[in-house]
Amino acid sequence: MSLASVRAFFAEKAPDIEIIELASSTATVALAAEAHQVEPAQIAKTLTLKIGERIVLLVARGDARLDNRKAKDAFGGKARMLEADVVAEVTGHPIGGVCPFGLATPLPVYCDVSLKAFAEVLPAAGAINAAIRIAPDRLAALVGAEWIDVCQTAG
């Protein structure tokens, strides 16, 4: 699954978007920023969160940190990071390649408003060396994401 499911997702919903595959790993924000020659904030990281029994995806800029108070207010409960093995199972993507595209399990997707600081962001694309370049509004539209304000940024 993973990269193949992301390819299938874009083939169906946005055939104009090219998946960028690199020879090197882009599994962390720092590695991805260096490989794509952008600032770390422009990398769109996808967090898999559990709130009570609900699992959701949150896409945020690379330098953002989850604000526990904002998250609790927005989600109606304490948000916890999901364990790595469960992340891979529910998303179908490996850690470092998690994205809201081509998911193994349909999950609610939220985009943090911090992404709107950029005309273009780079989320992973289902593998530790794959990404895409996309406008934040288009990313949210493609995955049916709701905009939310649950992060703190350095800036």
C-alpha positions in Angstrom: 0.0 0.0 0.0 1.5 3.4 1.0 3.2 5.0 -2.0 1.0 2.9 -4.4 -2.2 4.0 -2.6 -1.0 7.7 -2.7 -0.3 7.3 -6.5 -3.8 5.9 -6.9 -5.3 8.7 -4.9 -3.6 11.4 -7.0 -4.3 9.5 -10.3 -8.0 9.7 -9.4 -8.4 13.1 -7.7 -5.5 15.3 -8.9 -3.5 13.8 -11.8 -1.6 17.1 -12.2 0.2 16.6 -8.9 3.6 15.0 -9.3 5.0 12.8 -6.5 8.6 13.7 -5.9 10.7 10.7 -5.0 14.3 11.3 -3.8 17.2 8.9 -3.3 17.6 10.2 0.3 15.3 9.9 3.3 12.9 12.8 4.0 11.5 11.0 7.1 12.0 14.0 9.4 11.1 17.6 9.0 14.8 18.5 9.1 15.8 15.9 6.4 12.8 16.9 4.2 13.6 20.6 4.5 17.2 20.0 3.5 16.4 17.7 0.6 13.7 20.0 -0.8 15.7 23.2 -0.1 12.9 24.9 1.9 12.7 26.1 5.5 11.5 23.4 8.0 8.3 25.3 8.6 7.2 24.7 5.0 7.2 20.9 5.5 3.7 19.8 6.2 3.9 17.1 8.9 1.0 14.8 9.5 0.3 13.8 13.1 -1.9 10.8 14.0 -3.8 11.6 17.2 -6.1 9.7 19.4 -8.8 11.6 21.4 -10.7 9.1 23.5 -11.5 6.4 21.1 -11.4 8.6 18.0 -8.3 8.7 15.7 -7.7 11.8 13.6 -5.0 13.2 11.4 -3.6 16.7 11.9 -1.5 18.3 9.2 0.6 21.2 10.5 3.7 23.2 9.5 7.0 21.5 10.2 8.0 23.8 13.1 4.6 23.8 14.8 3.9 22.1 18.2 0.6 20.9 19.3 -0.9 23.2 21.9 -2.5 20.9 24.4 -5.1 23.4 25.6 -6.2 24.4 22.1 -6.3 20.8 21.1 -8.4 19.7 24.1 -10.8 22.6 23.4 -11.1 21.9 19.7 -11.3 18.1 19.9 -13.3 17.8 23.1 -10.6 15.8 24.9 -6.9 15.2 25.4 -5.1 14.5 22.2 -2.4 11.8 22.4 0.1 10.7 19.7 -0.7 7.3 18.4 1.9 4.5 18.8 4.0 3.9 15.7 2.7 0.4 14.9 -0.9 1.6 15.1 -0.1 4.6 12.9 1.2 2.3 10.2 -1.8 0.0 10.6 -4.5 2.7 10.4 -2.9 5.0 7.8 -1.1 2.3 5.7 1.9 4.6 5.6 5.3 4.2 7.4 6.4 6.7 10.1 8.2 9.4 8.1 5.8 8.9 5.2 2.5 9.5 6.9 0.2 11.8 4.9 -3.6 12.3 4.5 -3.6 10.8 1.0 -4.4 7.2 0.1 -5.3 6.1 3.6 -5.8 2.5 4.6 -8.6 3.6 6.9 -10.9 6.6 6.3 -10.0 9.2 9.0 -11.1 12.7 9.8 -8.4 15.1 8.6 -7.7 18.6 10.1 -5.3 21.2 8.8 -3.8 23.6 11.3 -4.1 27.3 10.2 -0.3 27.5 10.6 -0.1 26.1 7.1 -1.7 29.1 5.6 1.5 31.1 6.1 2.8 29.5 2.9 1.8 29.5 -0.8 3.1 26.0 -1.1 3.8 23.3 1.5 5.4 19.8 1.2 3.7 16.9 2.8 5.0 13.4 2.7 3.5 11.1 0.0 3.3 7.6 1.6 7.0 6.8 1.7 10.1 8.0 3.7 11.5 9.5 0.5 8.4 10.8 -1.2 6.6 14.2 -1.1 4.5 16.6 -3.1 4.3 20.4 -3.4 0.8 21.8 -2.9 -1.0 24.9 -1.9 -2.5 24.5 1.7 -6.0 25.2 0.5 -5.8 22.6 -2.2 -4.4 20.1 0.2 -7.3 20.6 2.6 -9.9 20.5 -0.3 -8.4 17.2 -1.7 -8.7 15.4 1.6 -11.9 17.1 2.9 -10.0 18.6 5.9 -11.4 21.0 8.4 -9.2 24.1 9.2 -8.4 24.3 12.9 -6.2 26.3 15.2 -4.5 23.8 17.6 -0.7 24.5 17.2 1.9 27.0 18.4 4.6 28.2 16.1 8.0 29.7 16.8 7.1 32.7 14.6 
